[in-house]
């Protein structure tokens, strides 16, 4: 019996030593299908896209976030983090912060930059978003990768529930969903294409993307003739007053589109729609509110 009692502390100590061993790295594929090996529970991470930084703050232990990029401004706590330039990438500065994993979004960080980082032993994990549901599953995926699976599920489930309530609200789906054109630049005229998250967001808000053709670029440049052919019912990109003195002044022929004639021209909160992150429900809510504005009050709503 005495021999067995002596063995118990030794067995407990061996168990503790076994538990203290770092977990083995995990092999994964990111949103672009790239094979990566990541640490099982990374303790130093950063993002090179504002949307990914917001996702990290929603899911990660914020003490593990070692930096931010210059465009990051939400949540406010992010402003206390050191800054790493993401465009062009400040490789030297990033390496000094010793991140174990860098997160980014398709189209934000070049694959060449990702390869340079990976050659230095820093894996770069891309996420890709085409649907609002992709944002929710991205939260869950981030939770798994960071060893915060329960938190990832909590955030995703809460967002799904909020979106469900939003899209099931009264008068959500009009009989004829308005055609919505969202511009990102005026000269040349760039817009949100069919193969962007905006298409799903505007659908959930009760409208449809006026751009139904899928271009190779997610944000294609459109000619004035093409926009006249689209004849959008709603134009997003600035208030009626602002665009009337700039956009429509430069392209007076576009005053023939329905959106101008009915004054359904709206400013939007750019960092909501531009960032596929935990505020995606707020983005859809904002779009829904704008689409519900009747023509008679459209201009007043954008002041």
Secondary structure, DSSP 8 states (H G I E B T S, - for coil): -HHHHHHHHHHHHHHHHHHHS----EEEE-TT--EEEE-TT-SSEEESSHHHHHHHHHHS-GGGB-EE-TT--SSGGGGGSEE--BTTB-HHHHHHTT-SEEEEETTTS-HHHHHHHHHTT-EEEEE--SSHHHHHHHHHHHHHHTT-HHHHHHHHHHHHHHHHHHHTSTT-S-SS--EEEEEEETTTEEE--TTSHHHHHHHHHT-EES--S--SSSS-EE-HHHHHHH--SEEESS-HHHHHHTHHHHTGGGGGSHHHHTT-EE---HHHHT--STTHHHHHHHHHHHHTS-GGGHHHHT-
